[in-house]
């Protein structure tokens, strides 16, 4: 009798825990960790990282890592279904007093609504109907979950692909400023940053609700949502600190875009436990060196971009902006194995 009660309680805990995991993963519109996610996601990721590590060129690694997120998504329903089946099997063992084999057969038949087993009694019948309903709910959740996920992915990648025209491949903040200066003038960048502010807002919403989106890679090896985000943030910081003649009426939009960007990256970093200083000092160290900044100044001048006379002051001001997103940006780049891009994914985050 005591063993039967224990089996029912353990089975109920497994079923309820699995259902809660599915709800948190698919329905809850915020980042929420689950035991299944903590075990499944890192375990599969380690396998993919090991296999990708056997490849020498990045394109080959990217092809392997691109399969990680879809693989996890396809495995989730199987894991949920298996745990629900096992949980109800334990419950049937306690209620019906049968062995595990027969209980597992009843549970599988009920979950998949096959109906090739029959039980006697009101309580077992209620359990069968409940399990069948849970199975249908899991399927329904996936039917609604996957289209939402790919819609968010498509919206994200549209802007990433468009940035190639403006910032090159891999994207570069210096290249973005030079191309705009030569082709349409830097005055037009205010409108671009307005669009990217909205992109950052949508990025935060989608990637905190569905953290697995961060691991969905671009359609080509050299495109990445993160390198694009870092490039735009750096371009904005350089525009308002280093480039001469940035009109005062355009500065607020650029600054708002930068703020939207580092808030989005921080929220996404929170979901993965990536450390950063939430209230950094403008003088705190960043991963970009003064020498690198001066090299970029020379490149901008060669490209025809007018820079301010006080370059030293521009460096201090740039570092004061960069410190807001430096740790989160580089930490995320390391996590998702982003393609190399200058000042974004070509260096590790500073030790904290």
Secondary structure by P-SEA (a helix, b strand, c coil): caaaaaaaaaaaaaaaaaaaaaaaacccccccccccccccaaaaaaaaaaaaaacccaaaaaaaaaaaaaaaaaaaaaaaaaaaaaaaaaaaaaaacccaaaaaaaaaaaaacccccccccaaaaaaaaaaaaaaaaaaaaaaacaaaaaaaaaaaaaaaaaacccccccccaaaaaaaaacccccccaaaaaaaaaaaaaaaaaaaaacccccccccccccccaaaaaaaaaaaaaaaacccccccccaaaaaaaaaaaaaaaaaaaaaaacccccccccccccccccaaaaaaaaaaaaaaccccccaaaaaaaaaaaaaaacaaaaaaaaaaacccccccccccccccc
